[in-house]
Amino acid sequence: MKHASLLGLAPLALYLGAFTLVPVVSTLVLSFRTPEGQWGLGAFRALAAHYQFGDAVVNTLAITGLGLVMELSLGLAAADARHGRGTDGSRLDAAGGAAVSGAAMATAPGAVSGVEA
């Protein structure tokens, strides 16, 4: 890359540094400091020892898993509805034109894209 093109990335680097890296580093530093100014894992030990910590972890994993399954399912369904199968169950070609049957796709690999294999 030329130096001029790298110079164009300077505003992005400043933005990411100011609004992403500085808060993350600051949060990490504060999380390992005690109120007395010592370094340690006391805050994490107290968090893990809390009686609701296990429930919070289970709930977080359940919500994350359920959300992931729902998001992936809806995304695949939308993609299939938009670009997937025709009304008769056959696949549409890459350009969204005429439907190509499964038998034609199995016997002629280039039939879908119109390019010979």
C-alpha positions in Angstrom: 0.0 0.0 0.0 1.1 3.5 -0.6 1.6 5.9 2.4 -1.1 8.2 1.1 -3.7 5.5 1.4 -2.6 4.6 4.9 -2.9 8.3 5.9 -6.5 8.1 4.9 -7.1 5.6 7.7 -5.8 8.0 10.4 -9.3 9.4 11.3 -10.6 5.8 11.6 -7.7 4.8 13.8 -8.2 7.9 16.0 -11.9 7.2 16.3 -11.4 3.5 17.2 -8.7 4.5 19.7 -10.7 7.2 21.4 -14.1 5.4 21.5 -13.1 1.7 21.7 -9.6 1.1 22.9 -9.4 3.7 25.7 -12.7 2.6 27.4 -11.8 -1.1 27.1 -8.3 -0.6 28.6 -9.7 1.7 31.3 -12.3 -0.8 32.3 -9.7 -3.6 32.4 -7.4 -1.5 34.6 -10.3 -0.6 37.0 -11.5 -4.2 37.2 -8.1 -5.4 38.5 -7.7 -2.5 41.1 -9.0 -2.6 44.6 -10.3 0.5 46.4 -7.0 0.7 48.2 -5.1 0.9 44.9 -3.7 -2.7 45.0 -3.8 -5.0 42.0 -5.7 -8.3 42.4 -8.6 -10.5 41.5 -10.8 -9.6 44.5 -13.6 -8.2 42.4 -13.8 -11.3 40.3 -13.7 -13.6 43.4 -16.6 -11.6 45.0 -18.5 -11.8 41.7 -18.0 -15.6 41.4 -19.0 -16.1 45.0 -22.3 -14.3 44.8 -25.2 -16.6 45.2 -26.9 -15.6 42.0 -23.8 -15.9 39.8 -24.5 -19.5 38.7 -28.1 -18.6 37.7 -26.9 -15.6 35.8 -24.4 -17.7 33.8 -27.1 -20.3 33.0 -29.6 -17.6 31.9 -27.0 -15.9 29.8 -26.0 -19.1 28.0 -29.7 -20.0 27.5 -30.6 -16.6 26.1 -27.6 -16.6 23.8 -28.2 -20.1 22.5 -31.9 -19.4 21.9 -31.2 -16.1 20.2 -28.5 -17.7 18.0 -30.8 -20.5 16.9 -33.7 -18.1 16.2 -31.5 -15.6 14.3 -29.9 -18.3 12.2 -33.2 -20.0 11.5 -34.9 -16.8 10.4 -31.9 -15.7 8.4 -31.8 -19.0 6.5 -35.5 -19.0 6.0 -35.4 -15.5 4.6 -32.5 -16.3 2.3 -34.3 -19.5 1.1 -37.5 -17.5 0.5 -35.6 -14.8 -1.4 -33.1 -16.8 -3.4 -33.9 -20.4 -2.7 -36.6 -22.5 -4.2 -39.3 -21.8 -6.8 -43.0 -22.4 -6.1 -42.7 -26.0 -7.6 -39.8 -26.9 -5.3 -37.1 -26.6 -7.9 -34.1 -24.4 -7.4 -33.8 -21.1 -9.1 -30.6 -20.4 -11.2 -28.0 -17.9 -9.9 -29.6 -15.0 -11.8 -33.0 -15.7 -10.3 -34.4 -16.7 -13.7 -35.8 -20.0 -14.8 -36.1 -22.8 -12.4 -33.8 -25.8 -12.8 -34.9 -29.2 -11.6 -32.8 -31.2 -9.2 -32.1 -33.9 -11.9 -30.8 -31.2 -14.2 -28.5 -29.9 -11.5 -27.2 -33.3 -10.7 -26.4 -34.3 -14.3 -25.2 -30.9 -15.6 -23.2 -28.9 -13.1 -22.9 -25.9 -15.4 -26.6 -25.8 -15.9 -27.2 -23.6 -12.8 -24.8 -20.9 -13.6 -24.9 -21.2 -17.4 -21.1 -22.0 -17.5 -19.8 -25.3 -18.7 -17.8 -27.3 -16.1 
